[in-house]
Amino acid sequence: MNHIGKWDYQFAWTWDFLKEARRIQIDNDVSVGIKAMKDNFHKQILTRLFKSTYTAVASGRAMPLADGGTADSIYVPVHNPERATAFDTSHTHLGRLSGITQANLTTGIKHIWEHGFDGPFDLVVAHADIGSWTDVTSVTGYVKPASQLIQYGNQNDLATPGNNWGVIETDYGTVRLHTSSRIPTKYWAAYKSFGAGDPRNPLAIRYDENFGPGMILLKGDHIREFPLESALLFHKFGANIADRVSAYICYNHTTGSYTAPTIV
């Protein structure tokens, strides 16, 4: 089952304020409200990706990534004999590995590749850790992105990945490197993306068809004169795991098991 939640953003538009408000004040309030709702959308996406437990939905459950049988004791990924031995209920994509290294990234990418997914893959890491991810001493496959402002010699290998931090080559495919300051230090996630709106992606968004996938503006109650009195933005959606084995999340720590982070 898929989880769905609801959020709203209340504008401080009273009758007294609207009676003398200027257009620039309304425009600014709308911009702030839209940004707040967009920020919440991004936060919910990352929270679901890194969450290691299921979310209760009525009498059912919205599942996390493969977690070794905790959320569903009988779940076994589909066997892929060309790339791996048979999976069982202990199979997990919740990693706890020590160090930001080429070997540890390769371990994470292999967890995705062995289920039949091919590169390029994507990697999102804590922005606080970017120095470690671009250190070719420990992450030997890192290739920095080209810059239009620099003239390079013909001995340089340069990535052309678009708007991100470059790529990392692994035994199982090339990985595009992204960062987010919403993710706390020591956490990273690798996944296979098929592009916006593709049902094969690891995450899916559920929304209420009465309100659509975006946010809507609702009029307030007790309107004296202006339709926008006490108006609010309303957003009803849920971030859910669509494929339990097309992503791998990791906690960079020396001991213990995976512990979910707090996304800001």
Secondary structure, 3 states (H helix, E strand, C coil): CCCCEEEEEECCCCHHHHHHCCHHHHHHHHHHHHHHHHHHHHHHHHHHHHCCCCEEECCEEECCCCECCCCCCCCCCCCCCCCCCCCCCCCECEEEECCCCHHHHHHHHHHHHCCCCCCCEEEEEEHHHHHHHCCCCCCCCEECECCCCCCCCCCCCCECCCCCCCEEEECCEEEEEEEECCCCCCEEEEECCCCCCCCCCCEEEEECCCCCCCCEEECCCCCCCCCCCCCEEEEEEEEEECCCCCEEEEEECCCCCCCCCCCC
